[in-house]
Amino acid sequence: MDERSAYLWLGAVIEATPREVRALTQWPAWSEDLSSFSAQEFRAIGWAAPRADEAVSSLLAYDPQEVLRQAERQQARLLTPADDDYPTLLAHIYDPPPVLWIRGRWPNKDAVAFVGSRQASSYGRNAAQHLAATLAPYEVVVVSGLARGIDSAAHRGALQGGIPTVAVLGSGLAHLYPKENMALAEEIVTHNGALLTEYPPAAPPLAYHFPRRNRIIAGLSKGVIVVEAGMKSGALITADFAVSEGREVGAVPGSIFSQQSQGTLALVHQGAALIRHAEDIAALLGLQRCTLATGAVELAEGTSDTSESVLLEQIGEEPVSIDGLVRRNGASTAALLATLTQLELEGRIERLPGGRVVRHPII
């Protein structure tokens, strides 16, 4: 059996665990001998007896062309470590997926991952969207997990900035999760991004899939930016994966009073790079600048009316409404929110309930 077909069997048919994949692929000439492996040989390399019997039965019925037809029905292509265009950084992690199902286009650029809480605050969502959107001047792709909260905000920010974005799923392509993000998923694909998963199309979004998914998010990327996370957030798992694979980790500072910021503050305390704006991310990862993306025009429009100095003059120590600032400046809501988020990150204003902001007094 050729190596690519062998990987397809491992990932798309038998759905081998990382331990099973490592045990088999370390065997000399493993792919060539795979078709003739006996249950005893599978057990000898460490596969459990029931799995060894299942593997032998599966190989007898295995048709690589049926796997390819399955991918075609999902409008997906398949990549394995045997393919030249399998993502290079991902190929070098401890347990790279034997198969990637990809709907859309994998951009051949440096990648940065954005992760954080599903129960994100408005500050966290605005920070993720703003940071992703303002990476537009750089040759980069934004990677995240399509989850609620920070993930969704990062994908939307990338789309706003005209940046390709890739969503790594914890389910198969036929079971997009959460359902509320199906429109976002389609927008990602139609704007030169991709949906990517290691799971076959029918795989549901099971709880244990998501920690495994996190290693792919980290593995695809030069670095991971944790935007907002509590001490028990799964985003910290992704940061741990990044550290273990020698990738950079950055964290966005938040309020010392917010439980949603305790994880990110702990990361900074442990030595993660403090992220205030896109330039911090670019410096951390050594990103190359490019011509400003066409899709970023909307973000730039009206910046003369929504510069930090102009807005600070209009925001006093008494709360003012964001809607009022939009009407007063005649700029797009997106542009004004981007500037407000930057001011909030710098600690110069505070966002209040009810869509209001207030200026911090100068000490």
Secondary structure, DSSP 4 states (H G I P E B T S, - for coil): --HHHHHHIIIIIS---HHHHHHHHTSTTHHHHGGG--HHHHHHTT--HHHHHHHHHHHHH--HHHHHHHHHHTT-EEE-TTSTTS-HHHHTSSS--S-EEEEE----SEEEEEE--SS--HHHHHHHHHHHHTTTTBSEEEEE---TTHHHHHHHHHHHTT--EEEEPSS-TTS-SSGGGHHHHHHHHHTT-EEEESS-TT----TTHHHHHHHHHHHH-SEEEE-S--TT-THHHHHHHHHHTT-EEEE----TT-GGGHHHHHHHHTTPEE--SHHHHHHHHTPPB-SPPGGGHHHHTTTTTS-HHHHHHH--SS-EEHHHHHHHHT--HHHHHHHHHHHHHTTSEEEETTTEEEEPPP-
